[in-house]
Amino acid sequence: MMLLIDIGNSRLKWATFNQDGTLSPQKSIAYKEADSLELSIAQSWLELEMPWQGVYLASVADKHVNELIINWVSNSWGIEVEVMKTEAAACGVTNGYAKPEQLGVDRWLALIGARDLSHEVTCILDCGTAITLDILTAHGHHAGGLILPNETMMQNSLLSNTSDLKRLVEESQSAGNYKLLGRDTQTGILSGSVYAVIGLLEYVLQRLEKNHNHVKVILTGGGARTFVPLIQRPCSYMPDLVLHGMAVMVKQRL
C-alpha cells in the first residue's frame, strides 16, 4: 500500500493507492498553519496500515508545512517521502508553460488525471483557495490556463471593513442563497462573486467551442460543490482529481 498526499493552501488531502491499482476515497483536513497539522495527521494516519510501498507528496504549501509532513512520516514509519515535481511532459501530457516548473504541481497532476480519464478537449476548473482553469487538448497538450481569486476572496475584498455585512453574506452563503439578481446587498455580493467564476468559465468554453464540437468540463477542489449545481451544462465533479493524477504517475514508475 502507498500513501498519496496532496497539500493545498488550506487543506491536506490523502488517499491510499492499493496493490490492486485502486485508489481509496479521498480524506481531508483543514489547517491554518503548520503547527495545527501535527496532531490532526497523527490522529488520522496512525490508524492506517504502514504504507510500506512508499509515501508520495504533492504540495503547493510553504516549506514549513512540507517539512512537518516529511519529518512526521520519517519519524513515525521510517519512510522517505518522494516529493512530486512538475515536468515538461509525462503520462501523455505536455506542459504548456514556457518554464514548465512554474506550473503548480497540483495543476500538473490534475491535467494528468484528466488525460487518464478522457482524450477529449477538457477544461479543468479547480476551486481551491485560488481558482484555476486549465485546458487540455485532445492530443494531451496543455493549452494554458487562468488564475483568479476564489469567491470568498472576492467577497472579502468588499467586506474587509464591514463586519455586519460580512455576517449577512456568510448567512446567505450557508443557506445557499444564490440568485441571478440580488435584491439586497449581501445577496448581490455573494451571487456576484460566484457568477463571476461561472461567467469566466462560460466565456472560455464558448470561445473554445467555436473550434471544437465539445469540451468536457471537470470540477475539482474543496470549493467545487458550490458551482456544480449552478453551471448550466454537463460537468463532472471529481474531488480527488489531483490524487488520481498522482496515482497515474506513480503507477507508470512501478
Secondary structure, DSSP 8 states (H G I E B T S, - for coil): -EEEEEE-SSEEEEEEE-TTS-B---EEEE-SSGGGHHHHHHHHHTTS---TTEEEEEE-S-HHHHHHHHHHHHHHH---EEE----SEETTEE--SSSGGGS-HHHHHHHHHHHHH--S-EEEEEESSEEEEEEE-TTSBEEEEEEEE-HHHHHHHHHTT-HHHHHHHHHHHHTT---SS-SSHHHHHHHHHHHHHHHHHHHHHHHHTTT-S--EEEEESTTHHHHGGG-SS--EE-TTHHHHHHHHHHHHH-
